[in-house]
Amino acid sequence: MTISQKVQKIAPSLTLEITAKAKKLKAEGVSVIGFGAGEPDFNTPEYINNSAKKAIDDGFTKYTPASGMVELKKAICEKFKKDNGLEYVPEQIVISTGAKSSLYHAICAIIDDGDQVILPSPYWLTYPELVGLAGGETVYVKTDKSTGYKMTASQLKSAITNKTKALILNSPNNPTGSVYTKEEIIEIAKVCQEYGLYVVSDEIYEKLIYDGEEHYSIASVNEYMKEHTIVINGVSKSYAMTGWRIGYLAAPIKIAKAISSMQSHTTSNACSISQYASVTALTAPEGDEFISKMQKIFDDRRKFMIEKLSKFENIEIAKPSGAFYVFIDVSKNYGKSYDGSVINGSMSFADLALKEGVALIPGVAFGDDNCVRLSYAISMEDIEEGLNRLNAFLSKLK
Ligand SMILES: Cc1ncc(COP(=O)(O)O)c(C=O)c1O
């Protein structure tokens, strides 16, 4: 049996590789502090859990419409209106099995073989794989610390060719934690409008934002952008519901219909119980309080990390103002050695740091080999201990 060309091209996950090594060490009894977490370290709030229990008891365990139940679509429309000033009708919403699934369906719906999709780099590693599966080609726009890892409008313009179909935008960003300002979004939107690009805007970290920054959706720039943008969001990060697998998108009706018919043949509806619980997540009055508590805890950890890391030698940090990641440039250490092994990139940096009991995600997985990603979705005690170990590792490099 041969594997299809499209699937053969899927890269093995480098994040999983280092996480697996860390897990193996832990299983052997070695103490490892893992900075790899990609999900909030909070439990789903009880009032949401209770509503799922009620859904089961009430027999809400059957198929729903493939694109999702109307009550949840209505709650999502309300959310878009309240948080983003965006007016959608339920027919424009498709609810999927996690935002990852929303992204896949969205990309498949707009990308033909050979179409180019622009992606600012560093990027969340799933995007290029989804573009590849849809038959498209990813065109990377390299960003660095000088712009806080944000793509400028002129960089976008320079990357456009006659094959460019779409832009993937992710703010707040994984892995850099950067957040595009309203002004930056407007400048990018002008270029998209000038060249007729579609935008897939992944706003999953919308609620995790700090330093008084505000999330601004590119779909809200004007009616043209709304008609050319597919907004992706979900309950995974905002309500600590990663395992429930509910993501959603908002799109022009024609696109939403196409996506929902595609989904009717791939996954069909997302879990009915999770959908029911998501209505509660989005509408219950307790929601805002839960989010602001979680946001405050993340912010305290973020500040602590930035303060500590900024005192470390030979690392550079672009202050993140969103999500729960710090992306640090460790390239000044390349060429040095640890225990006789030379560091020649983010992979070997992460590999050797593991020997000091600290697991980091190599930036090469996100398209930037100068950096490593640290998640602060772990306890303050672990952050403190992990950073001490990282510092000890740095001081041992020769
Ligand atoms: C940028 C980004 N988008 C989407 C997702 C996927 O979200 P979900 O768990 O809802 O599929 C993640 C998860 O890590 C993410 O980091």
The ligand as a Tripos MOL2 file, in Angstrom:
@<TRIPOS>MOLECULE
LIG
   16    16     1     0     0
SMALL
NO_CHARGES

@<TRIPOS>ATOM
      1 C1         -3.1950   29.2550   16.9010 C.3       1 LIG1
      2 C2         -4.0620   28.0750   17.1880 C.ar      1 LIG1
      3 N1         -5.1670   27.9050   16.4520 N.ar      1 LIG1
      4 C3         -5.9880   26.8540   16.6620 C.ar      1 LIG1
      5 C4         -5.7150   25.9240   17.6420 C.ar      1 LIG1
      6 C5         -6.6030   24.7180   17.7760 C.3       1 LIG1
      7 O1         -7.6510   24.8890   18.6340 O.3       1 LIG1
      8 P1         -8.6440   23.6690   18.9330 P.3       1 LIG1
      9 O2         -8.1070   22.9560   20.1270 O.co2     1 LIG1
     10 O3         -9.9740   24.3210   19.1900 O.co2     1 LIG1
     11 O4         -8.6770   22.7960   17.7320 O.co2     1 LIG1
     12 C6         -4.5740   26.0700   18.4290 C.ar      1 LIG1
     13 C7         -4.2460   25.0630   19.4630 C.2       1 LIG1
     14 O5         -3.1640   24.9770   19.9950 O.2       1 LIG1
     15 C8         -3.7200   27.1760   18.2100 C.ar      1 LIG1
     16 O6         -2.6090   27.3610   18.9250 O.3       1 LIG1
@<TRIPOS>BOND
     1     1     2 1
     2     2     3 ar
     3     2    15 ar
     4     3     4 ar
     5     4     5 ar
     6     5     6 1
     7     5    12 ar
     8     6     7 1
     9     7     8 1
    10     8     9 2
    11     8    10 1
    12     8    11 1
    13    12    13 1
    14    12    15 ar
    15    13    14 2
    16    15    16 1
@<TRIPOS>SUBSTRUCTURE
     1 LIG1         1 GROUP 0 **** ****
